[in-house]
Amino acid sequence: MDRRPRRTGAGLPSAVPAPAGRQLTRLRDRAHRVATRLHAVYRSPRHNNKADPLDELVFIILSQMTTTPSFNRVFDRLKRSVRSWGELLVMPPRKIESLIKDAGLSHQKGPRLRRILKRVSAEFGRASLDSLHKMTDEDAEAFLTSLPGVGTKTAKCVMMYSLGRAVLPVDTHVARLACRLSVLSAADTTARAHVEIERAVRPADRYSFHVNGVAHGQGVCRAVRPKCQACVLRRMCQHPEA
């Protein structure tokens, strides 16, 4: 793959039994073939995600429940309006909501951003997540998921895109793709899905599996009317139309 994060993923809960021996090897080989084929098509795009971890967290909060052109535009506008994210803590809430209105749910996202920035500033002395670079995967994920409205997927996106960690966020597109390809079980809960997919996908393949899986899920492996005949993975797929 074209990018190899420098650390292995977070520890796995012992309560979830892991595939063993040949079964696990076959599953990882299958996931590797998926990652390789998708990378050949999509070339591992970043999807406009950010190198700075706090930029990335703000970007993801704004992206929730909205369209790509909208939240890209809104993020750029909001970042231009301040010299640092800490300035949002003294900006009138109505002004913040006005700046991010295009991204939708501004009455929820504005206060959430302020609560996150207040907590981050209290923890690290300023509105910055640079300290996460020095943390282990487990500690970084634990801190991020302790922030208001930040779940496992969002935390792992920050860790993968901005910290270079070999974790694998499971969003809607990745979950759908992984289930159709029998890398995940459709019965897995969100929490278990993150554990299972990191077992099934080797650390070196995780970045590629995620970013290319998102691209493939958006354009080909759609929830409704997937373009199965145009899919490079159709011979591996369990979906009825494949």
ROMI-782593 format. One line per 8 residues: number of its first residue (from 1); for each residue x, y, z of C-alpha. Coordinates in Angstrom, 3 decimals, always signed. Each point is the difference from the previous one (the first is absolute). Layout:
BEGIN
NUM	X:Y:Z  ...
This chain:
BEGIN
1	+0.000:+0.000:+0.000  +1.101:+3.626:-0.461  -0.184:+0.974:+3.665  +0.997:-2.037:+3.025  -0.961:+1.500:+3.366  +2.777:-0.279:+2.499  -1.818:-1.755:+2.843  -2.260:-2.964:+0.451
9	-3.640:+0.427:+0.932  -1.467:+0.226:+3.468  -0.214:-3.051:+2.216  -2.945:-2.312:-0.531  -2.504:-0.911:+2.705  +0.583:-3.551:+1.114  -3.737:-0.560:+0.394  -0.419:-0.308:-3.800
17	+1.395:-3.325:-1.241  +2.395:+0.347:-2.916  +0.237:-2.177:-3.105  +3.048:-2.207:+0.326  +2.608:-1.658:-2.182  -0.942:-0.661:-3.597  -3.384:+1.700:+0.338  +1.620:+3.273:+1.018
25	+2.668:-0.313:-2.695  -2.647:-0.530:-2.690  -1.995:+2.974:+1.257  +3.035:+2.258:-0.014  +1.031:-1.198:-3.455  -3.505:+0.774:-1.255  +0.091:+3.477:+1.537  +3.450:+0.565:-1.523
33	-1.332:-0.862:-3.483  -2.866:+2.440:+0.531  +2.361:+2.783:+1.107  +2.377:-0.655:-2.893  -2.698:-0.006:-2.686  -1.659:+3.135:+1.339  +3.308:+1.844:+0.274  +0.711:-0.819:-3.659
41	-3.242:+1.800:-0.936  -0.205:+2.905:+2.467  +3.676:+0.551:+0.960  -0.796:+0.589:+3.690  -1.519:+3.515:+0.023  +0.011:+2.076:+3.208  -3.589:+1.271:-0.513  +1.159:+3.503:+1.040
49	+0.754:-1.227:+3.511  +2.456:+2.076:+2.029  +3.547:-0.555:+1.254  -0.557:+1.968:+3.221  -2.044:-2.068:+2.504  -2.184:+2.877:+1.239  -0.647:+1.154:-3.567  -1.048:-3.567:-0.773
57	-2.322:-0.215:+2.997  -1.707:+3.296:-0.893  -0.218:-1.154:-3.630  -1.710:-3.252:+0.986  -2.472:+1.711:+2.351  -1.008:+2.354:-2.818  -0.280:-2.889:-2.485  -2.560:-1.951:+2.000
65	-3.426:-0.228:-1.626  +0.860:+2.228:-2.946  +1.396:-0.085:-3.549  +3.650:+0.105:-1.039  +0.004:+3.363:-1.876  -1.859:+1.606:+2.891  +2.240:-1.018:+2.882  +3.225:+0.621:-1.945
73	-1.159:+3.558:-0.680  -1.168:+0.523:+3.587  +3.254:-1.295:+1.514  +2.064:+2.368:-2.156  -2.237:+2.949:+0.939  +0.140:-0.765:+3.719  +3.788:-0.482:+0.020  +0.518:+3.289:-1.859
81	-2.115:+1.826:+2.586  +2.408:-0.688:+2.894  +3.756:+0.058:+0.610  -0.307:-3.066:+2.217  -2.846:-2.317:+0.960  +0.124:+1.391:+3.533  -1.565:+3.226:-1.282  -3.291:-1.869:-0.431
89	-0.258:-0.080:+3.794  -0.372:+3.806:+0.107  -1.969:+0.339:-3.232  -3.758:+0.538:+0.514  -1.799:-3.348:-0.430  -2.412:+1.500:-2.538  +2.919:+1.091:-2.187  +1.463:-3.525:+0.055
97	-3.372:-1.462:-0.945  -0.318:+2.531:-2.820  +3.450:-0.916:-1.355  -0.776:-3.737:-0.049  -3.680:+0.207:-0.966  +0.642:-1.472:-3.468  +1.194:-3.267:+1.574  -3.361:-0.582:+1.678
105	-0.859:-0.605:+3.653  +1.861:+3.186:+0.935  -1.905:+0.286:+3.299  +1.512:-3.362:+1.001  +3.415:+0.198:-1.632  +0.831:+3.513:+1.233  -0.481:-0.753:+3.717  +1.708:-3.383:-0.423
113	+3.090:+1.621:-1.507  +0.145:+2.478:+2.888  -0.300:-2.791:+2.600  +2.746:-1.996:-1.716  +2.314:+3.014:-0.215  -0.640:+0.880:+3.639  +0.902:-3.525:+1.090  +3.102:-0.156:-2.223
121	+1.197:+3.401:+1.247  -0.518:-1.054:+3.617  +1.919:-3.245:-0.552  +2.957:+1.298:-2.009  +0.114:+3.722:+0.821  -0.998:+1.069:-3.494  -2.284:-1.007:-2.857  +2.309:-2.618:-1.501
129	+0.099:-3.781:-0.267  +3.729:-0.163:-0.741  +0.534:-1.813:+3.317  -1.752:-3.030:-1.483  +3.108:-0.682:-2.081  +1.803:-1.064:+3.187  -2.811:-2.276:+1.213  -0.464:-3.690:-0.600
137	-2.847:-1.064:-2.263  -2.042:-1.062:+3.011  +0.476:+3.307:+1.842  -0.630:+2.135:-3.094  -3.219:-1.858:-0.787  -1.133:+0.158:+3.632  +0.529:+3.766:+0.128  -1.703:+0.666:-3.322
145	-3.049:-2.096:+0.853  -0.306:+1.842:+3.309  -0.696:+3.228:-1.904  -3.642:+1.074:-0.472  -1.625:-1.770:-2.947  +3.190:-1.783:-1.135  -0.460:-3.718:-0.653  +2.375:-2.765:-0.977
153	-0.205:+0.609:-3.741  +0.804:+3.704:+0.356  +2.848:-0.731:+2.414  +1.511:-2.566:-2.354  -0.272:+2.389:-2.957  +1.997:+2.614:+1.933  +2.515:-2.669:+0.988  +0.344:-1.411:-3.515
161	+0.074:+3.205:-2.068  +1.770:+2.350:+2.400  +2.088:-2.212:+2.298  +1.014:-2.664:-2.523  -1.278:-2.868:+2.149  -0.854:-3.391:-1.479  -3.637:-0.003:+1.049  -3.007:-0.568:-2.240
169	-3.073:+2.227:+0.381  -3.273:-1.716:-0.928  -2.413:+2.440:-1.608  -3.156:-0.854:-1.955  +1.852:-0.666:-3.256  +2.748:-2.127:+1.525  -2.501:-2.033:+2.033  -2.174:-0.693:-3.045
177	+2.977:-1.008:-2.132  +1.517:-2.200:+2.710  -3.299:-1.789:+0.629  -0.621:-0.670:-3.688  +3.510:-1.403:-0.303  -0.321:-2.126:+3.166  +2.771:+1.883:+1.784  -2.560:+1.042:+2.636
185	-3.214:-1.561:+1.206  -3.135:+2.076:-0.583  -1.020:-0.893:+3.560  +3.002:+1.762:+1.535  -0.760:+3.029:+2.144  +1.864:+3.223:-0.718  +2.394:-0.587:+2.893  +0.655:-3.596:-0.967
193	+0.397:+0.916:-3.686  +3.053:+2.116:+0.806  +1.559:-2.867:+1.923  -0.785:-2.611:-2.633  +1.147:+2.001:-3.012  +3.340:+0.796:+1.632  +0.476:-3.712:+0.578  -0.915:-0.782:-3.594
201	+2.106:+2.712:-1.669  +3.753:+0.094:+0.542  +1.399:+3.312:+1.297  +1.772:+0.735:-3.300  -3.306:-0.339:-1.904  -2.272:+2.004:+2.303  +0.515:+3.483:-1.435  -0.562:-1.255:-3.535
209	-3.007:-2.108:+0.996  -1.678:+3.009:+1.586  +0.673:+2.838:-2.433  -0.561:-2.092:-3.118  -2.990:-1.709:+1.611  -1.604:+3.401:+0.533  +0.599:+0.944:-3.641  -1.341:-3.345:-1.220
217	-3.038:+0.203:+2.270  -0.862:+3.472:-1.229  +0.343:-0.749:-3.691  -0.574:-3.728:-0.588  -0.921:-2.081:+3.052  -2.976:+2.163:+0.886  -2.711:-0.976:+2.458  -2.705:+0.334:-2.663
225	+0.558:-1.083:-3.609  +3.701:-0.899:+0.297  +1.914:-0.078:-3.287  +0.960:-3.650:+0.316  +0.915:-0.492:-3.658  +2.573:+2.792:+0.274  +1.479:-1.321:+3.247  +3.581:-1.301:+0.083
233	-0.951:-2.162:+2.988  -3.092:-1.672:-1.427  +1.568:-3.489:-0.177  +0.753:+0.190:+3.720  -3.362:+1.440:+1.012  -2.929:-1.677:+1.742  -2.519:+2.682:-0.945  -2.882:-1.507:-2.040
241	+0.464:+2.334:-2.960  +3.701:-0.767:-0.316
